[in-house]
Amino acid sequence: MTAVEIGPTTAAPAGTDGVIVLSGLTKVYEPTPRWMRVMARTHVRANVTALDGVDLTVRAGQICAIVGPNGAGKTTLFRIIVGLTTATTGTGRVLGLDVDRDTEQVRQVVGWMPSEDRSLLMRATCRENLHLHGRLQGMSRRAITERIPEVLAKVNLSGQIDSVVAGLSAGMKARLRLARALLPGPRVLILDEPTGAVDPIAAHELLGLITDLVRRERLAVLISSHRLEEIEALRSQTLLLDRGRVKYVGDLDTLREQWERPQLELVFDSAATADRAAAALLAHGLAATADGHAVRCGLRPAEGAGRVLSALGPTAGEVRHVREIPMPLRDLIARAYRQDAPEGIR
Ligand SMILES: Nc1ncnc2c1ncn2[C@@H]1O[C@H](COP(=O)(O)OP(=O)(O)OP(=O)(O)O)[C@@H](O)[C@H]1O
């Protein structure tokens, strides 16, 4: 996992009201009506529950990362907040505005960065793209003209104001999409896979910009990403979604405390000794696997290196190195999804 230093976001002081408050949000997509099926490229045959009772509060100055496998409901959640679809039940509020009833006002305070470049006009310049977007948002020409240099400066694209979008790198296009989301001066940012199409260095730069903006402007941010190392680097709140249900919401340190099962790695002089050691550990009921000269052994809560070394018996004297390996975030999240019994190791 890459060690990306992006820095923590400032947690909002306790008691601050939520900027985004979702309560019991449920979305059920209904089957495509019969008369529409001929026209629809794909159609839904049965009810699909995309969100199932989601509760979430995001405060000013907080980033909340929405994590979940394909189809978990991330985009549906975002689409409800920006008024592109409505919830079946439950409520969503942004700065006290109802996302269903006050759609127009909500759009004025929410900056939405969709996951793809398709919404950019490739043959137009950055300035022209931002101008068009501002007009579509209902901004006055004057306000747009004033804001364009400001938002381009925020995303380090001042030098590209009159560059044609097609000639920009993927990272620059992503920053332009961010600038577009910032155009109306939003209090909330919704970033759907912002780094999806960009290389890791450009992604790091983009996330750095986002965390800086959050700190300076105290924005409330929802972000989705399939890149777990990015979520880890953001050190944000995290909402784990699984088929529309919330599996976990909180910070990653607490997630670790709850689900982490570190492993011990024991290194021997030979593969044969490692095999013997793994067999001894297995015989004592420990989860161990040999890999070349090394053995990895999962630890249960309250188990330490002592338990492992005593299970090794005489082979303990042949251990050359021992180190504890923290559980990768990917495995940690997988455990949370499986809702393993905390004392068990699988
Ligand atoms: N317009 C729609 N009509 C019917 N079902 C839909 C529609 N949009 C999404 N779904 C279904 O709702 C569920 C959640 O989809 P959603 O796109 O919100 O998930 P996601 O987490 O954003 O997935 P991905 O990571 O692939 O973008 C999926 O089962 C999807 O097939």
The ligand as an SDF file (V2000), in Angstrom:
LIG
                    3D

 31 33  0  0  0  0  0  0  0  0999 V2000
  -31.6710    3.8280  -12.7820 N   0  0  0  0  0  0  0  0  0  0  0  0
  -31.6360    2.6320  -12.1910 C   0  0  0  0  0  0  0  0  0  0  0  0
  -32.6400    1.7580  -12.3610 N   0  0  0  0  0  0  0  0  0  0  0  0
  -32.6260    0.5730  -11.7610 C   0  0  0  0  0  0  0  0  0  0  0  0
  -31.6430    0.1270  -10.9570 N   0  0  0  0  0  0  0  0  0  0  0  0
  -30.6160    0.9490  -10.7520 C   0  0  0  0  0  0  0  0  0  0  0  0
  -30.5450    2.2330  -11.3670 C   0  0  0  0  0  0  0  0  0  0  0  0
  -29.3760    2.8380  -10.9700 N   0  0  0  0  0  0  0  0  0  0  0  0
  -28.7460    1.9620  -10.1610 C   0  0  0  0  0  0  0  0  0  0  0  0
  -29.4860    0.8200  -10.0390 N   0  0  0  0  0  0  0  0  0  0  0  0
  -29.1640   -0.3430   -9.2180 C   0  0  0  0  0  0  0  0  0  0  0  0
  -29.0340    0.1070   -7.8680 O   0  0  0  0  0  0  0  0  0  0  0  0
  -27.9530   -0.5360   -7.2230 C   0  0  0  0  0  0  0  0  0  0  0  0
  -26.9610    0.5130   -6.7200 C   0  0  0  0  0  0  0  0  0  0  0  0
  -26.3690    1.1370   -7.8600 O   0  0  0  0  0  0  0  0  0  0  0  0
  -25.3570    2.3720   -7.7170 P   0  0  0  0  0  0  0  0  0  0  0  0
  -24.9930    2.7830   -9.1160 O   0  0  0  0  0  0  0  0  0  0  0  0
  -25.9410    3.3880   -6.8200 O   0  0  0  0  0  0  0  0  0  0  0  0
  -24.1170    1.6650   -7.0090 O   0  0  0  0  0  0  0  0  0  0  0  0
  -22.5870    2.1330   -6.9190 P   0  0  0  0  0  0  0  0  0  0  0  0
  -22.1420    1.7700   -5.5470 O   0  0  0  0  0  0  0  0  0  0  0  0
  -22.4620    3.5520   -7.3300 O   0  0  0  0  0  0  0  0  0  0  0  0
  -21.8830    1.1990   -7.9760 O   0  0  0  0  0  0  0  0  0  0  0  0
  -20.5320    1.4910   -8.8460 P   0  0  0  0  0  0  0  0  0  0  0  0
  -19.3810    1.4190   -7.8820 O   0  0  0  0  0  0  0  0  0  0  0  0
  -20.5530    0.3790   -9.8200 O   0  0  0  0  0  0  0  0  0  0  0  0
  -20.7030    2.8420   -9.4810 O   0  0  0  0  0  0  0  0  0  0  0  0
  -27.3580   -1.5090   -8.2440 C   0  0  0  0  0  0  0  0  0  0  0  0
  -27.9350   -2.7710   -8.0340 O   0  0  0  0  0  0  0  0  0  0  0  0
  -27.7980   -0.9250   -9.5720 C   0  0  0  0  0  0  0  0  0  0  0  0
  -27.9430   -1.9400  -10.5420 O   0  0  0  0  0  0  0  0  0  0  0  0
  1  2  1  0
  2  3  1  0
  2  7  2  0
  3  4  2  0
  4  5  1  0
  5  6  2  0
  6  7  1  0
  6 10  1  0
  7  8  1  0
  8  9  2  0
  9 10  1  0
 10 11  1  0
 11 12  1  0
 11 30  1  0
 12 13  1  0
 13 14  1  0
 13 28  1  0
 14 15  1  0
 15 16  1  0
 16 17  2  0
 16 18  1  0
 16 19  1  0
 19 20  1  0
 20 21  2  0
 20 22  1  0
 20 23  1  0
 23 24  1  0
 24 25  2  0
 24 26  1  0
 24 27  1  0
 28 29  1  0
 28 30  1  0
 30 31  1  0
M  END
$$$$
